[in-house]
Amino acid sequence: MATARSRVRDTCRVATTEETTDESTAGSTGTPTDSVAGAPTVPPGPPAQAGAPAEPVGSSHRMPSWLPRAMLLALALFGCFQLAVWGFHELIGLLINILIAFFLALAVEPAVDWMAARGVRRGLATGLVFLVVVAAAAGFVALLGSMLAGQITTMVEDFPKYIDLVIKWINVTFHTELSRLEIQDSLLHSDWLQKYVQNSATGVLDVSAQVLGGLFRLLTILLFSFYFAADGPRLRKTLCSVLPPAKQAEVLRAWEIAVTKTGGYLYSRALMALISGTAHYVLLETLEVPYAPALAVWVGTVSQFIPTIGTYLAGALPILIAFTVDPWYVLWVLVFVVIYQQFENYFLQPRITARSVDIHPAVAFGSVIAGGALLGAVGALIAIPAVATLQAFLGAYVRRYEVTDDPRVQGGGRGQPRAATALARVRSSLAEQQGRRSAGK
């Protein structure tokens, strides 16, 4: 009996030992004892903290809660950007008109301030200044239009005579036998002339729409420029009210510089236009070219207020009308235009614009090209006063130092620094010799 009991105890002890060994083996290999054969093994996770809620099954595959809001915010920002780009492209014409009006208001503001300082109300002073400007422009256009209409009529009536002169010269020079009737017949029955007439007929409506659009744009510019000039102090006050006192002084300084440079640029151009018109009037009146006063005003205005190519555009019309008087007058007018342009570029313009618009000619030329590339003819017109204003504003805050007396800075050639160095060496050697002599004594 005792022996049977001892055997049962040994058997239970062996079974308990085997179970303990299996559990320890399963724990060391990371495989649970009750796992099914062939099932994937799952590594044990971190120990759960006390009081932490149980993680639901499949929570690792859920979308983060912040991702939908981030996507909506990105879509909203993209939509706002597209809306801003669309609005800018739609309003680019209005923005350019406002920019032109602002520079025009800066140009007339000194005259308005001068009248307002003498007791004239600012609105009335602005209206008087703009009335003078509009009357002068309208008179110039009317005078030029009547001149062009008369000259075009004369040229059309005398065109066969000019053709005969040209054909006669070609026949004598090149020994040909051209006839005006044959040339006219070939031109009238040519395909390109018929296509040109058809295109011109279909483009009448487009020209009319462009003329009406130009008038509306002109009225818009005049209206905005009137408000900018009449309400200049109020506009500056409103702008400064949203800035701290330190920034207010900077804004007022920049505004004053812009008024000075823009007004000085336009007034200097008006003075040079007067001188140019007077000089060309003397030439045209000497050659007895018709409409000499109107042509002189045309040359002076176009050559000064259309940068870079204005001189050549202005000289084309007097050359054309001089041809109707005498073909040899074309050469005289052309030579005079070229000579006067050089005189103006190298002698007249630097002295007149030295104080009003102190800007290097290369910088002026580059600014005109950049302004034309950005805003067309308008950008080319306002580029010089804008760059002059920016240059003057930055010059007030850029610190400058005294420059050394090096010949390379003072405009000397490459040989002068070497000569100066050699002279300095000779002087130092003489000083050393004199020092040795005094030490020997």
C-alpha positions, 0 to 999 in steps of 0.5 A, a space after each residue: 500500500 505504501 509502495 503504491 502511494 509512493 509510486 503515485 506521488 512520483 508519477 504526479 511529481 514527474 508530470 508537474 515537472 514536465 508541465 513546468 518545463 513545457 511552459 518555460 520552454 514556450 515562454 522562452 521561444 515566445 510561442 504559446 502552449 495553446 497555439 495551433 500548429 501552423 498559426 503565425 506567431 505574434 510577438 508579445 506587446 509592451 506590458 499594459 499599464 495599470 488603469 489604461 483602457 484596452 486597445 480595440 482590435 484593429 486600431 493600428 489600421 485606422 486613419 489618424 484623426 488629424 489627417 482629414 482636417 489637414 486635407 481639407 485645410 490644404 484644399 482650402 488653401 489651394 482654392 484660395 490661391 487659385 481664386 487670388 490668381 484669377 482675381 489678379 489676372 482679371 484686375 491687372 488692367 485696373 491695377 495698371 490704371 491705378 499705378 499710372 494715376 498715382 504717378 500722374 497725381 505725384 507729378 501734379 501734386 507740387 502745383 496743387 500744393 503751391 496753389 493750396 498754400 496761397 488760399 485756393 481750396 485743394 479740390 479746386 486747385 486740383 481741378 484747375 491743374 487737370 483742366 489745363 493738362 486736359 486742354 493742352 492735350 486736347 489742343 495738341 491732338 486737334 492741331 495734329 489731327 488737322 495737320 495730318 488730315 491736310 497732309 494726307 490729302 495733299 500726299 494722296 493727290 500728289 502721289 502719282 507725281 511722286 511715283 513718276 519721279 521715282 520711276 523716272 529715276 529708276 529707269 535712268 539709273 538702272 536702264 529699265 523701262 518701267 511704266 506707272 500704268 503697268 505698276 498700278 495695274 499689277 498692284 490693283 489686281 494683286 492678291 495681297 492688296 485684296 486680302 488687305 482690303 478685306 481684313 481692313 473692312 472686317 477690322 473696323 469694329 475692332 478698331 472702334 472697340 479699342 478706341 472706346 476702351 481707350 477713352 474709358 481707360 483715360 477717364 478712369 486714370 483721370 478720375 483716380 489721379 484727381 482723387 489721389 491729388 485732391 485727397 493726398 493729405 487725407 490719404 497719407 493720414 489714413 495710411 499713417 494711422 495704421 503704422 507705428 510712429 517710427 514707420 510713419 516717418 519713413 512712409 512720409 519720407 518715401 512719399 516726399 521723395 516720390 513727389 520730388 523725383 516724379 515731378 522733377 522728371 516730368 518738369 525736366 522732360 517738359 523743359 527739354 521738349 520745349 527746347 527740342 520743339 523750338 530747335 526743330 521749328 527753326 529748321 522746318 520754318 527755314 525749309 518752308 515745311 508746312 505746319 511747322 509749329 504743329 510738327 515742332 510740338 509733335 517732335 518735342 512731345 514724342 521725343 521726350 515722353 516716349 523713352 529710347 525710341 521716341 526721337 526716331 518716332 518723332 522724326 519720322 513725321 517731319 521727314 515724311 512731310 518734308 518729302 512732300 515739299 522736296 525729296 532732298 529735304 529728307 536728308 537735311 531733316 534726318 541729319 539734323 535729328 541725329 545731330 540734335 539727339 547727340 547734343 541732347 544726350 551728351 550736353 543738354 540732358 545731363 545738365 537739366 536732369 542733374 538735380 531732378 533725376 540724378 540717375 546714371 544713363 545705363 541705369 535709366 536705359 535698363 530701367 526703361 527696358 525692364 519697365 517695358 517688358 513688365 508693363 509695356 509702354 506704360 512701364 517704360 514711361 514710369 520706369 525712370 521716375 520709379 527707379 529714381 525714387 527708389 535710388 534716392 530712398 535707398 541712398 538716404 539709408 546706405 552708409 558710405 565711407 571715404 574712398 582712398 586716393 588710389 589712381 584706379 579709383 580716381 580714373 587713372 589707367 593701369 600703368 599709373 598704379 605701378 608708377 605710383 608704387 615705384 615712386 613710393 619705393 624710391 621715396 622709402 629708399 631715400 628715407 632709409 639712406 637719410 636715416 642711416 646717414 643721420 645714425 652714422 653721424 
